[in-house]
Amino acid sequence: MKMLINVPETVVADALRGMADAHPELTVDVVNRVILRRDVPVAGQVALVSGGGSGHEPLHGGFVGPGMLSAACPGEVFTSPVPDQMVRAAAAVDSGAGVLFLVKNYTGDVLNFDMAAELAEEEGIRIAKVLIDDDVAVTDSSFTAGRRGTGATLFVEKIAGAAAEEGRPLEEVEALARRVDARCRSFGVALSACTTPAKGSPTFDLPAGELELGVGIHGEPGRERRAMMTSHEIADYAVDAVLDDLRPSAPVLLLVNGAGGTPLLELYGFNAEVQRVLRERGVPVARTLVGNYVTSLDMAGASVTLCEGDEELLRLWDAPVATPGLRWGR
């Protein structure tokens, strides 16, 4: 194992200290592990709180800022944050307009956010929750009951964040987040396993010359393993898997997401193949985002997320955003 770390036990704390130094527009509580917009609470504005295990950066901490999240709660690597983090974040960001928890569908995240919601409500904070479950690869896995939450998280956080920035009430922002999740589907492919600092070796066995179709963002098993395929073949398989579950009747938002260990040279080439498949299937693309946004440490691979758009969703997607991981229009 070769990693740019000190010791595995301090990886998350060290990263948070570095994030604080790099982004003075954020308030980073290294001890309590909460990342906040520096201007919270924002008067009259619904606050968005999300979080999950570290190792998926820039998700979630890199999406904190105007036009997106109000706060993020990072857990240990691939481990859910604890309820105390979420309650502390909710209390810090609540302006009286309510707090929306955005939760990826992983068992630990769901249980801990549910507990945090109960505790926060006991403190007089109005809480709503939206579950993100876009991965079509498997129905159930070792980490979830139902579909896993993956690339759609970015679309939900961005679009709901733009709606909150407009001053919409909690019920509207919650309904919009649910609508975005319902219109999103994702499928991921691994070319290599990831390595967690604590384990120091690959988290699963993927022999040379093989790839995992439908892999989860923690390295959970997918649909099948095959001999290595070309970018052309992988795009055909991944896009068809998504379109088998989502039949868009309007132009889509497209995310071609890197798993963390795949360079942009390959991701842009893969995007060309994904766009080809969508053209062949008669699916117009309204917006495209390519890069590492929902990662799995150093895993080589990529995922495809489609979100069926409409006039409102495209307008909110285009709205200004200013976060470390996503920034435009400001």
N, C-alpha and C positions, 0 to 999 in steps of 0.2 A: 504494500500500500504506500503510495506517495500522495500526501495531501498537504495543502498549505494551511496547517493548523498547528496549535501548540500541543494540547492534549484533548482527547475526545470529550472529556467531561466539561470543558469550557467552550465548546464550539459555538453554541447558540449565544452565550453571553458575549463572547468575543465579537461575533458578527453584529450583535446589537450595538456594542460600543462603537464599532466602525461605522455603522449606519448613522448613529447619532452625530458623529464627527462629519460625515459626508453630507448630511441633510439637516441643516439647522432649522429648516421650515417645519420639522417634525419635533415632537416631544417623545423621546425614547426612554422609557423606564426600564433600565436593564435589570434591576433587582426583581421587580414585579412582572416583567415581561409584557408590557403593554406599549403599543406604538400609537401615538395620537397626532391628529392635526394640531398644530400649535394654537390655532384660533378657536378650538372648542371650549365650551359649547357655543354653537352658532345660533343666535336668537331666532326662534320661530322655525327652525329647520329640523326635520327628521334626521336622526343620526343613524348611520349604517355601521354595524360592527360585524366583523368576520374573523376567521382565524383557523388554525389547523397546525399540523406538525410542521416543523421546519424542514428544509430540504427541497421545497417547491418554489423557491424564490425566482422571480419577484413576488409571486403569490405568498402571502396576503399583504405583508408589511410594505411591499413596494407599490401597493395600490392605495395607500393612505394619502389623502390630500383633497383639495377642492375638486368637486365633480366626481368623486368616487367614494372611498371609505372614510368614515370619521375616525375609526380605530381598528387595529388588528391585534390579535392575541397569538403570538407564536409559542407552540409547544416545543418539546424536545424533538429531535429528528424523527420524523414519521410517527409522532406521538401526539395525541390530542392535547390542546391546552386544558387547564383545569378550570372549574367554575369560578373560582376566586378571580382569575384573570378577567373573565368576561363580565362579572359583576363590577369589578373596578373600572373596566373600560366603559360600561354602560353608564355608571355614575358620573364619569368624567365628561362624557359627551352629551348627556341628556340636557336639552334646553327646555324641557317641558312638552315638546312636540312628540315625544316618543322615540323609541329605539327599535330598529329592525335588525334582527340577527339573521345573517346569511350563512347557511350551514351546508357544507358538503356532506353527502350521504355516506358517512363512515360511522360505524357503530359508536366509537369513542366520542367523536365530535357530536353526534346526535344526543347521546346521553348527557354529556357535560353541558351542552348549550341548553338542553331542556332543564337541567337542574339550575343553571345560572338564571334562566328566565324566571323560574319560581322565586329564587332568592331576590332578584332585582325587583320583581313585582311586589314583594313584601316590603321593599324599601320605597315603594310609591312610584317606581319607574314603569311606564307603560311599554310593554314589549310585544312585538310581533316577530314571527319566525317564518323563514322560507327555506325549504329543503331543495338542494340542487342535486339532480340525479339524471345526468345526460348521457352516460356511457352506455352504448348499445352492445358492447362486446359480450357481456354476461348479465344474467338477471340477478343472480346472487353470487357472492364471493366470500372469501375468508374474512373480509373486512366489513361486509355490508349485508343488509337484507334489502334486496332491490338493486337498482342500478347505481353505480358509483358516480360521485360528483367529480367532474374533471374540467375540461376547457370551458364549459358554459359558465363556470364561476366568473370568469373575466367579463363575459357579456352581461351577466346579471349585476355584478358590482358596478360596471360602468354605466349601464342604462338606468338602473335604480338610483345610482349616485347623482346622475344628471337630473332626474326627476326631483330628488330631495333638494338639490341646489335651487330648483325653481320655487321651492316653498310648498310643494304639494303635501297634503296631510298623510299621516301614517297609513291609513287604509288604502289610499291610492298608490303609494309607493310599494306597499306589500303586494297589491294586486298586480302591479306592473312587473315586479320581480317574478311572481309566479307565471305570468304570461311569457316572459322571456325564457324561463326555464322550460316551459312546455313546448317552446318553439325550437329548442336546441337539442342537437344530438352530436355525440363524439365517438371517435374510434382511434385507438393508439396502437403503435407498433414498436417493439423493442428490438434493437440490433445487438445490444449488449446489456448485461445486468448492471445495476448501480451498486455502489459500495458505501455503506454507512460508516461514519467514523468509529462508532462503538464496536462494530463487528470487524472492520478492517479487511474484509474480503467480500466478494460479490454476494449479494443477498439471495440470489437464486442461480441455478446452473443453466447456462445457455451455451451449448457447445459451439465451437467454431463452425462457421458455415451454416448456422441455423438462425432463424428469427422467430419472435413470439408475436403472433397476431392477436390483437385485443388485450394487450398487457394493461395492467392498472398502474397508477402513478406511484405505488409503493412496490412495484414489481410483482403484484398479484398475477396469477395465471390468467391467460386470455382464452381464446377459442381453440387455437391449435398452434403447433410448431411446424415450420416448413423449412426446406432448404432455402438459402438466401435468394431473394428475388430482386429484380431490378426496380428502380424508382417507378417506372411505368407500371409494372405489375402490382407493386404495393399500393399505388394510387388507385388503380382499378378496384382492388379488393377493399380498401378502406372507405372510399367514397360510396361504393355499392352497399357496404354494410350500413353506412349512415342512411342512405336513401331507401333502404329496405324498411327503415323505421320512421323516416321523416319524408313526406312527399310535399315539398314546398310548392305553393301556388303563387309565390311572389319572390322577387330577388332575395338572395341570401347574404348575410354577413358570413365571411369565411375567416377562420383562424387556422393557419398552418403553424402548429406549435412545436418547438423543439423540446426534447426531453432533458436537455442539459448538456449532453456531450456531443451534439451534432452541430457542425459549423454552419454558418449562414450560407456558404457556397452550396452545401447540399440541400438546405431547407428551401432556398429559392428555386433550385432545380426541381425539388419535389413539388413546390407550389405550381410550377409550370405544368407538371403532370396532373395535379389535382384540378387545375383550371381546365385542362384538356378534357378530363373525364366529365366535369360538370357541363361543359359545352356539348359534349356528345350526348349527355343525358337530358339536354334541354333545360338546364337550371342556370338562370342568369345570376351573376355575382354583382352585388351592389358595392360592397366594401371588402377589402382584403387586409389582413394583418399577418405578418410573418415574423417569427422570432421565438425566443425562449421566454415564455410567460408563465406556464404552469409546468414546472420542471420536476425531475426525479433525480436530484443530485447529479451524478456524472453519467447517467444512463444515455447511451446512444439510441436515437430513435426519434419518432415524431408522432403527433396526433393531428387529426382533422376534426374541426368543430364547425358545424353549419347552424346558423340561426335564421329562421325564416323572418324576414323583415317586413315592415310596413312603414308608412310615412312617419308615424310617430316614433317608432323605434330607431329609424335611421336618423331622424333629427336629434334624438337624445344621444345616439352614438356619436354624432358629429359635434355635440356640445363640448365646450372647453373642459379640459381636464389637466390637472397639474399634480402629478405624483412622481416618485422616483422611477417607476416602471412604465408609466404611460403618460404622455404629455402632448397636448396639441391645443391650438386655438387660444393660447394666452401669451 
